[in-house]
């Protein structure tokens, strides 16, 4: 049975944010499901693009580009270059800790979103919610465009 989703918000995620991450919500409590869906209309119902440019001269969707640069320098090495990624906790300037490959963000939770994603937050997982394009920190200056993401929640 599908949960009774409640709209949380519809946000614009800029490919070139201030810092590395777009702040979506200053605080999301734990013990809930979050569903993310890239949409083709903004919060006002106006049509918007569902692609952005990671600076390669090639537009890509929130699912990223399969042929891509080495994943070792990306914000999320478990997700394709150019894809939409999310993070719970931390700040807009966070980058992975290079010395800890098994926990590159410490207690912060980083996850691939792509064009559709559902994550479950445990009771202990709460904090600010961020979204951004997956790239290496030095690649952000060449990004352009944005995606619009509908975020829904279901309290557990």
matplotlib code that plots the C-alpha trace (Angstrom):
import matplotlib.pyplot as plt

x = [0.0, 1.3, 1.8, -0.5, 2.1, 1.9, 3.4, 6.4, 7.5, 8.5, 11.9, 14.3, 17.7, 20.3, 23.2, 25.5, 24.4, 26.1, 28.4, 28.1, 24.6, 21.2, 19.5, 16.0, 14.9, 16.6, 15.4, 13.8, 12.8, 13.6, 11.2, 9.7, 9.8, 10.9, 10.0, 11.8, 10.5, 12.0, 9.0, 8.4, 6.4, 7.6, 5.7, 3.5, 2.6, 4.8, 6.7, 10.4, 13.3, 14.1, 17.8, 20.8, 24.4, 27.3, 29.6, 30.5, 28.5, 26.0, 22.7, 21.9, 18.9, 18.8, 20.0, 23.4, 25.8, 26.9, 30.2, 31.8, 35.0, 36.6, 34.1, 36.7, 36.5, 32.8, 30.6, 29.0, 31.1, 28.1, 26.2, 26.8, 28.4, 25.8, 23.1, 20.9, 22.2, 20.9, 22.2, 20.7, 22.9, 25.9, 26.3, 26.1, 29.9, 30.4, 32.7, 33.7, 36.5, 39.3, 40.8, 37.8, 36.5, 34.0, 32.4, 33.4, 30.8, 31.0, 27.5, 25.9, 23.7, 24.5, 22.3, 21.6, 18.3, 18.2, 14.8, 12.9, 13.9, 12.4, 14.5, 13.6, 14.9, 15.5, 14.4, 18.0, 18.4, 17.4, 18.8, 19.0, 18.1, 20.3, 20.2, 22.8, 24.4, 27.0, 30.4, 33.9, 34.2, 36.4, 33.8, 31.0, 32.0, 31.0, 27.5, 24.3, 20.6, 18.4, 15.9, 12.6, 12.0, 8.7, 9.4, 6.7, 6.8, 5.1, 5.6, 6.4]
y = [0.0, 3.4, 5.9, 8.9, 11.4, 15.0, 17.8, 19.2, 21.7, 22.3, 23.8, 25.1, 23.4, 25.6, 23.8, 26.7, 27.3, 29.6, 27.1, 23.5, 22.6, 24.3, 24.6, 23.1, 23.2, 24.4, 21.4, 18.1, 15.9, 12.2, 9.3, 9.9, 9.0, 11.6, 11.3, 13.4, 13.8, 16.0, 17.8, 19.7, 22.5, 24.9, 25.8, 28.2, 25.6, 27.2, 24.8, 24.3, 22.2, 18.8, 19.0, 21.1, 21.5, 20.2, 22.3, 19.6, 21.2, 18.4, 18.7, 15.9, 14.9, 14.4, 10.9, 12.1, 11.0, 7.4, 8.3, 10.7, 11.8, 9.7, 9.4, 9.6, 13.4, 13.8, 15.0, 11.5, 8.7, 6.3, 8.5, 9.4, 12.7, 15.4, 13.6, 15.2, 14.3, 15.1, 15.5, 15.6, 17.5, 19.7, 22.9, 24.3, 24.2, 20.5, 18.4, 14.8, 14.2, 12.8, 10.8, 8.7, 6.8, 4.7, 7.7, 10.7, 13.0, 11.7, 11.7, 13.6, 11.4, 11.8, 10.0, 9.9, 11.4, 11.2, 11.9, 10.0, 8.8, 7.7, 7.7, 6.7, 8.9, 7.1, 8.9, 10.0, 11.4, 15.0, 18.4, 20.7, 19.2, 20.1, 19.2, 19.8, 18.5, 15.8, 17.0, 17.6, 20.9, 22.5, 21.7, 23.8, 27.1, 25.8, 24.6, 26.2, 25.7, 24.3, 21.5, 21.7, 19.1, 18.1, 16.9, 14.9, 13.4, 10.7, 10.5, 7.1]
z = [0.0, -1.0, 1.9, 2.2, 1.0, 2.1, 0.0, 1.8, -0.8, -4.4, -4.8, -7.4, -7.2, -8.9, -10.6, -9.4, -5.8, -3.3, -1.7, -2.9, -1.6, -2.1, 1.3, 0.9, 4.5, 7.6, 9.6, 8.7, 11.6, 11.6, 11.7, 8.2, 4.6, 2.1, -1.6, -4.2, -7.8, -10.5, -12.1, -15.3, -13.7, -11.0, -7.8, -9.8, -12.4, -15.1, -17.4, -16.6, -18.0, -16.6, -17.6, -16.5, -17.7, -15.6, -17.8, -20.3, -23.0, -22.7, -20.9, -18.5, -16.5, -12.7, -13.3, -14.5, -17.2, -17.5, -19.3, -16.8, -15.1, -12.4, -9.5, -6.8, -6.6, -6.7, -3.8, -3.9, -5.3, -5.2, -7.7, -11.4, -12.4, -13.0, -11.1, -8.3, -4.8, -1.4, 2.1, 5.6, 8.1, 7.9, 5.9, 2.4, 2.2, 3.1, 0.9, 1.6, 4.1, 2.0, 4.8, 5.6, 2.5, 4.4, 6.1, 3.9, 5.5, 9.1, 10.6, 7.7, 5.3, 1.6, -0.9, -4.6, -5.7, -9.4, -11.0, -8.3, -4.8, -1.5, 1.6, 5.1, 7.9, 11.3, 14.5, 15.0, 11.5, 11.4, 10.4, 7.4, 4.0, 1.0, -2.7, -5.4, -8.7, -8.2, -9.3, -7.9, -6.0, -8.7, -11.4, -9.9, -11.5, -15.0, -14.0, -15.4, -15.2, -12.5, -11.7, -9.9, -7.3, -5.5, -2.0, -0.2, 3.3, 5.3, 9.0, 10.4]

ax = plt.figure().add_subplot(projection="3d")
ax.plot(x, y, z, "-o")
ax.set_aspect("equal")
plt.show()
